[in-house]
Amino acid sequence: MLALSLAAFALALLPAVLAAINLTLLRTPEPDAASGDLVSILIPARDEAATIAGTVTAALASTGIAVEVLVGDDHSTDSTAAIVRDMANADPRLRLVAIPALPEGWTGKNHACAKLAAEARGDRLLFIDADVALAPRAAAGLAAHAARSGAALVSAVPRQRMETLGERLTVPMINFLLVGYLPIAMMRASLRPSLGAACGQLVLVDRSVHAATGGHGAIRARLHDGVFLPRLLREAGHRTDLVAGHALATCRMYRSFRESWAGFSKNAHEGLATPRALPVWTLLLAGGHILPWLLLAAAAVGASSGAATFVAFAALLVSLGTRMAITLVTREPAATILLHPLGVTVALAIQWNVLLRKKRAGAALWKGRSYPVGGA
């Protein structure tokens, strides 16, 4: 039992060390003096009537840099297009783009982003989801960081709004995995594609690089643009970077456990849920963040020595301490900290469910569309 406790402590310590380093490296980018650049804020939208007005209003309120806002209506069946059209009548910086029918071999978001990029006039393209509200200085700050760092792509995780238990169990894992397991210093020092990462909710890309590499068209069949767009640019020799996003934007991704499960399952097809990756991630996550609780439960019924119990308790404190630091710095709800072992359990359940099902189902479903995946 002592050996298991020591293993749990080591596995909990790894993300603690990485998070301590990463939280000092991930800073909110500050705008430079007024720039002459134009940022095109590009918003793919499909049935987003509930959120699109707020998203567009926030984008148009950008300061410190000139912006244009393009909303791509992807065959919405609600009033999304009408809302944007009315708003465009009052502000010439806003344009509504009708996205053509989805061609075979494309995912909907990549198709809409490619069409929006072709219509954009800006020097930099800021892709945001239709449920993201930008802070006034976000576009200017991201553009300034890209200019200072030389990165062709800069991304950040917006501050995540969560109101239901289902959201609080699932959404915090985005920041936990990025901050706790991605070596930011190594990512910045290397062009290795495997170190590329982005959050698809908020991605700034140099327009000329997007065009030269093929941009979203080059990853047309992919579901997880946050993984494959930075890898594409890195393969072409361009730097990508991550910055702190809690002061740049807010986002409420999902509104229930059912929505969260479906959304994270979609991305799992191209994320952790692969036969080679998932056993490793299960060891890392379950060993460092679930095993300490199980060992303490064993100790409670007298099945563990005093030394093993002490080490297991230390592992639990390290695990929760890491989660607490990430949660507080990223301004996520503090109430989610004690849900951490359950959140890790749910995250692994989503990944294993996808891995075990995709050979049978062979498709990911999202926004009323079905996409082939895996070994179907």
Secondary structure as GFF3:
##gff-version 3
##sequence-region A 1 376
A	DSSP	alpha_helix	2	25	.	.	.	ID=ss1
A	DSSP	beta_strand	38	45	.	.	.	ID=ss2
A	DSSP	alpha_helix	52	60	.	.	.	ID=ss3
A	DSSP	beta_strand	66	73	.	.	.	ID=ss4
A	DSSP	alpha_helix	80	88	.	.	.	ID=ss5
A	DSSP	beta_strand	94	98	.	.	.	ID=ss6
A	DSSP	alpha_helix	108	119	.	.	.	ID=ss7
A	DSSP	beta_strand	124	128	.	.	.	ID=ss8
A	DSSP	beta_strand	132	134	.	.	.	ID=ss9
A	DSSP	alpha_helix	138	149	.	.	.	ID=ss10
A	DSSP	beta_strand	153	156	.	.	.	ID=ss11
A	DSSP	beta_strand	159	160	.	.	.	ID=ss12
A	DSSP	alpha_helix	165	170	.	.	.	ID=ss13
A	DSSP	alpha_helix	173	181	.	.	.	ID=ss14
A	DSSP	alpha_helix	184	189	.	.	.	ID=ss15
A	DSSP	three_ten_helix	193	195	.	.	.	ID=ss16
A	DSSP	beta_strand	202	206	.	.	.	ID=ss17
A	DSSP	alpha_helix	207	213	.	.	.	ID=ss18
A	DSSP	alpha_helix	215	218	.	.	.	ID=ss19
A	DSSP	alpha_helix	225	235	.	.	.	ID=ss20
A	DSSP	beta_strand	240	243	.	.	.	ID=ss21
A	DSSP	beta_strand	249	251	.	.	.	ID=ss22
A	DSSP	alpha_helix	257	268	.	.	.	ID=ss23
A	DSSP	alpha_helix	277	289	.	.	.	ID=ss24
A	DSSP	alpha_helix	291	300	.	.	.	ID=ss25
A	DSSP	alpha_helix	306	329	.	.	.	ID=ss26
A	DSSP	three_ten_helix	334	339	.	.	.	ID=ss27
A	DSSP	alpha_helix	340	361	.	.	.	ID=ss28
A	DSSP	beta_strand	363	366	.	.	.	ID=ss29
A	DSSP	beta_strand	369	372	.	.	.	ID=ss30
###
